[in-house]
Amino acid sequence: MSREIHVLTYNIHKGYCSGNRRFVLDSMRERIAETRAHIVFLQEIHGTAIKSDAKRRRFSYPDQPHFEYLADEAWPHYAYGCNAIYRKGDHGNAILSMYPFVSWENIDVSVFPRSSRSILHGVIELPGTDLPLHTLCVHLGLLEQERREQLQALTERINRHVPRDEPMIIAGDFNDWRRRAEHHLHDDLGLQELFVQLRGRHARTFPVWAPLLPVDRIYYRGLTPSDCGRLSAGPWRDLSDHAALYGAFTLAAR
């Protein structure tokens, strides 16, 4: 018996549309819910956003943390890892899940003081199997030196905390438009990238209105890929400056 797992990864740009003209978190929640993904990886999402009463009314800011607002009733389980704190709030990575977390941890991989970054590692309990699913949500730095050190930290985290016989999905914004991550993730860890396996190349996701750069990725190990898609057309085009990526896998029960 096998289990199907659907995932989504999305850099939500703090809930604003491209160009920061409108706050569109409500529309994002609708689109994300329509995918019916079992697990959602989110980057640049607010935990705390302090706004004036006037701005809250004007832009319809939710009172609750934005990852809770997006989770709504569809994903009863979630984890949030803060990686940037400032005067009026914080933002970071989040994982929303239909299935419970066994554990989760946020790992600081910041290289420069003004560029806070982290890796959110959640272990999810899937029904019908005794295999835990490791989920890692990442948002790497803009500079190549940053990414090199952060990928090394990611490699060390996986080698120490993810057994080779346990399935794993790593998704997020790698900012790796020069495709340098493969050495660490494929060669060192035995990971495959979903779109490369099924479509022959990385999905181009940025900017959403004319995707040129393949910065968002879904890597996996211990799963069988079955489908993938880039969500950038129609209503998705008017949301974040990144396209969302959708993926489907099967996991053999044991």
Secondary structure, 3 states (H helix, E strand, C coil): CEEEEEEEEEECHHHECHHHCCECHHHHHHHHHHHCCCEEEEEEEEEEECCCHHHHHHHCCCCCCHHHHHHCCCCCEEEEEEEEEECCEEEEEEEEECCCEEEEEEEECCCECCECCEEEEEEEECCCCCCEEEEEEEECCCCHHHHHHHHHHHHHHHHHHCCCCCCEEEEEECCCCCCCCHHHHHHHCCCEEHHHHHHCCCCCCECCCCCCECCEEEEEECCEEEEEEEECCHHHHHCCCCCEEEEEEEEECC
